[in-house]
Amino acid sequence: MIRTLMLSLCATSIAASAANAQMMPADLKWGPGPPALPPGAQVAVLSGDPAKEGMFTIRLKFPAGYAVGPHHHPTPELVTVIEGTFSMGMGDMADKDKAATLGVGGFIEMPPNMNHYASTDAGATVQVTSHGPFQVIYVNPADDPRGKK
């Protein structure tokens, strides 16, 4: 009896915590990428607010030939490739030969403060889940588009 009651309470709890955000790809509202990324990227927020404290999930769409120089984030980052191919490497210097190329469904998890770089030859869309506020800290300040006019 107690076991049945506990299972019922758990099931009710799970049902009560159903998804707060449900959407299809056609429902995404795309806009310009964050200023911390080079021009040309687009972003769609799936959940949360990347500018505020707390968990968020975004999709980033990159055009062909796009690259982001070595940088890190102060929070963990989970990246899944949704469309195209996306190359990521670890370290203070971008080296395409050392980067891993991920296809659709490819996944990478990066701990806080791990320097990494990214690029796509043909274009890609990736989904990023992290903890806000979203910050991009470039290894070389000259790579930071926020300082360029």
Buried (B, 14 or more C-beta within 10 A) or exposed (E): EEEEEEEEEEEEEEEEEEEEEEEEEEEBEEEEBBEBBBEBBBBBBBBBBBEEEEEBBBBBBBEEEBBBBBBBBEBBBEBBBBBBBBBBBBBEEBEEEEBEBBEEEBEBEBEEEBBBBBBBBEBBBBBBBBBBBBBBEBBEEEBBBEEEE
